[in-house]
């Protein structure tokens, strides 16, 4: 499980870089959380929050929910063992609530 957690850390830093490079979004608060808490604790905090983060909202505005923690976790079954079922359900619900992959851009739709 330790190797999976390390790989997840790498994936979290990768979505930060992709948000910067592909969407022009510099998620400084997210990067600070990653550096302080690591990828798994950061993801759990964001997923379990009752409110969406400013970063999630900004990525939604940019049409790039694929770069959110929630999408990264839900779309890649490799990460599922790191999260409780209720956390996965919460991430799926948030994505559904923001219409991730539903008719916004059918060519990029990944959400099941």
Residue pairs with C-beta under 8 A, 6 or more apart in sequence:
1 81
1 82
4 78
4 79
4 81
4 82
5 38
5 39
5 40
5 82
7 78
8 39
8 40
8 43
8 79
8 82
9 34
9 38
9 39
9 40
10 39
11 39
11 72
11 76
11 79
12 34
12 39
12 42
12 43
12 69
12 72
13 34
13 39
15 67
15 68
15 69
15 72
16 27
16 30
16 31
16 34
18 67
19 25
19 26
19 27
19 55
19 59
19 64
19 67
20 26
20 27
22 64
22 67
23 59
23 62
23 64
23 67
24 62
25 55
25 58
25 59
25 62
25 64
25 67
27 55
27 58
29 53
29 54
29 55
30 42
30 53
30 55
33 42
33 45
33 46
34 42
37 45
40 82
42 69
43 69
43 72
43 73
43 83
44 83
44 87
46 53
46 56
46 69
46 70
47 69
47 70
47 73
47 83
47 87
47 90
47 91
47 94
48 87
48 90
52 60
52 94
52 98
55 68
56 65
56 68
56 69
56 70
56 94
56 98
59 65
59 67
59 68
60 98
63 104
63 105
65 71
65 95
65 98
65 100
65 101
66 75
66 100
66 108
66 110
68 95
69 91
70 91
70 92
70 94
70 95
70 100
71 95
71 100
71 110
71 111
72 79
73 79
73 80
73 82
73 83
73 87
73 88
73 91
74 88
74 91
74 92
74 95
74 111
75 110
75 111
80 88
83 91
92 111
95 101
95 111
96 102
96 111
100 111
101 108
101 109
101 110
101 111
102 109
102 111
103 109
